[in-house]
């Protein structure tokens, strides 16, 4: 009986060490993945969207969209517009600016101690919850505009590129 208990305890210790090693490998892989999977404190000011404080993973979709991976709620910043990334960009300059905005948001999220999600009660046509996002007490939209990576949202999509492929000021 004692031999069986010792074997079971040994297997349990092995399983714990193996799981810890896998977690370490997953988290130390790609820096961009670490930024997307950053565990931080998320707070919702609107109890209808989420109640209380939760620890969660945040995925940065682009410069003005983030996803709470625990609740599967995607948030669109209410107060800014950032350039598109990937195939949605209409010129190289827009794609470059969009990539810079996305990377800035990844950096903000990765370094955040607290992310506050303040939903407006609206949902956009893509199913995203419209919200103000505050990182460590600072409005994320205002931060991106101050860095020249976003512009104020004017209620509709406006072009980022002129006919020559340059950014429109």
C-alpha positions in Angstrom: 0.0 0.0 0.0 2.8 2.4 0.9 4.6 1.7 -2.4 1.3 2.5 -4.3 1.0 5.9 -2.4 4.6 6.7 -3.1 4.1 5.9 -6.8 0.9 8.1 -7.0 2.7 11.0 -5.2 5.6 10.7 -7.6 3.3 10.8 -10.6 1.5 13.8 -9.2 4.7 15.7 -8.7 5.8 14.8 -12.3 2.5 16.0 -13.7 2.8 19.4 -11.9 6.4 19.9 -13.1 5.4 18.9 -16.7 2.5 21.3 -16.7 4.7 24.1 -15.3 7.3 23.4 -18.0 4.6 23.6 -20.7 3.3 26.9 -19.3 6.8 28.3 -19.3 7.5 27.3 -22.9 4.2 28.8 -24.0 4.7 32.1 -22.3 8.3 32.5 -23.3 7.7 31.8 -27.0 7.0 34.9 -29.1 7.0 38.4 -27.5 3.9 39.4 -29.5 2.1 36.3 -28.2 3.0 37.3 -24.7 1.6 40.8 -25.3 -1.7 39.3 -26.6 -1.9 36.8 -23.8 -1.0 39.2 -21.1 -2.7 38.5 -17.8 -3.9 41.7 -16.2 -6.7 43.1 -14.1 -9.8 43.9 -16.1 -12.5 46.0 -14.5 -15.9 46.8 -16.1 -17.7 49.9 -14.9 -20.9 48.6 -16.4 -22.3 45.6 -14.5 -24.5 44.7 -17.5 -21.5 43.8 -19.6 -19.5 42.1 -16.8 -19.5 42.4 -13.1 -16.6 42.6 -10.7 -12.9 42.3 -11.2 -11.5 39.5 -13.2 -8.0 38.5 -14.2 -8.0 37.8 -17.9 -6.2 37.6 -21.1 -6.5 40.5 -23.6 -6.0 40.0 -27.3 -5.1 43.1 -29.4 -7.1 42.9 -32.6 -5.9 46.2 -34.0 -5.3 49.8 -32.8 -8.9 50.4 -31.8 -10.2 46.9 -31.0 -9.3 44.6 -28.1 -10.8 41.3 -27.0 -11.3 40.0 -23.4 -10.4 36.3 -24.0 -12.1 35.2 -20.8 -15.5 36.5 -21.7 -15.1 36.5 -25.5 -16.3 40.1 -25.6 -14.6 42.3 -28.2 -14.4 46.0 -27.5 -14.2 48.8 -30.0 -12.9 52.1 -28.7 -15.6 54.7 -28.8 -13.4 57.8 -29.2 -10.8 57.1 -31.9 -10.2 55.6 -35.3 -6.9 54.0 -36.2 -5.6 53.0 -39.7 -6.5 49.6 -41.0 -4.0 46.7 -41.0 -3.5 43.8 -43.4 -5.7 43.5 -46.5 -8.2 46.1 -45.2 -5.6 48.9 -45.6 -6.1 50.8 -48.8 -2.4 51.9 -49.1 1.0 50.9 -47.7 1.1 54.1 -45.6 -2.2 53.2 -44.0 -1.1 49.6 -43.3 2.2 50.9 -41.7 0.4 53.3 -39.5 -2.2 50.7 -38.5 0.6 48.2 -37.6 2.3 50.9 -35.5 -1.0 51.6 -33.7 -1.5 47.9 -33.1 2.0 47.4 -31.7 1.5 50.5 -29.4 -1.7 49.0 -28.0 0.1 45.6 -27.5 2.8 47.5 -25.5 0.2 49.4 -23.4 -1.7 46.2 -22.6 1.5 44.2 -21.9 2.7 46.8 -19.4 -0.8 47.4 -17.8 -1.5 46.8 -14.2 -5.2 47.7 -14.7 -7.4 47.9 -17.7 -10.9 49.5 -17.2 -13.5 48.8 -19.8 -16.3 51.4 -19.7 -19.0 50.2 -22.2 -21.3 52.8 -23.6 -24.2 50.4 -23.9 -23.9 50.3 -27.7 -22.9 47.4 -30.0 -21.5 48.1 -33.5 -22.5 46.3 -36.7 -19.7 43.8 -36.2 -21.0 42.8 -32.7 -18.3 44.7 -30.8 -19.1 46.4 -27.6 -18.4 50.1 -27.9 -16.4 51.3 -24.9 -13.9 53.6 -23.4 -10.7 51.8 -22.5 -8.6 53.1 -19.6 -5.2 51.7 -19.0 -3.6 52.5 -15.6 -5.9 55.5 -15.3 -5.2 56.9 -18.7 -7.7 56.8 -21.7 -6.2 54.6 -24.3 -7.7 56.6 -27.2 -6.3 59.9 -25.9 -2.9 58.2 -25.5 -2.9 56.9 -29.1 -4.0 60.3 -30.5 -1.3 62.1 -28.5 1.3 59.7 -30.2 -0.1 60.5 -33.7 -1.3 56.9 -34.1 -5.1 57.6 -34.1 -7.6 60.4 -34.9 -10.9 61.3 -33.3 -13.8 59.1 -34.3 -16.3 61.2 -36.2 -19.1 58.7 -36.4 -18.2 57.2 -39.7 -15.2 55.6 -41.5 -13.1 58.1 -43.4 -10.3 57.4 -45.8 -6.7 57.3 -44.6 -5.1 57.4 -48.1 -5.2 59.9 -50.9 -5.2 58.9 -54.6 -1.4 58.8 -54.6 -1.2 56.4 -51.6 -0.2 59.0 -49.1 -1.8 59.5 -45.7 -4.4 62.2 -45.6 -3.5 64.6 -42.8 
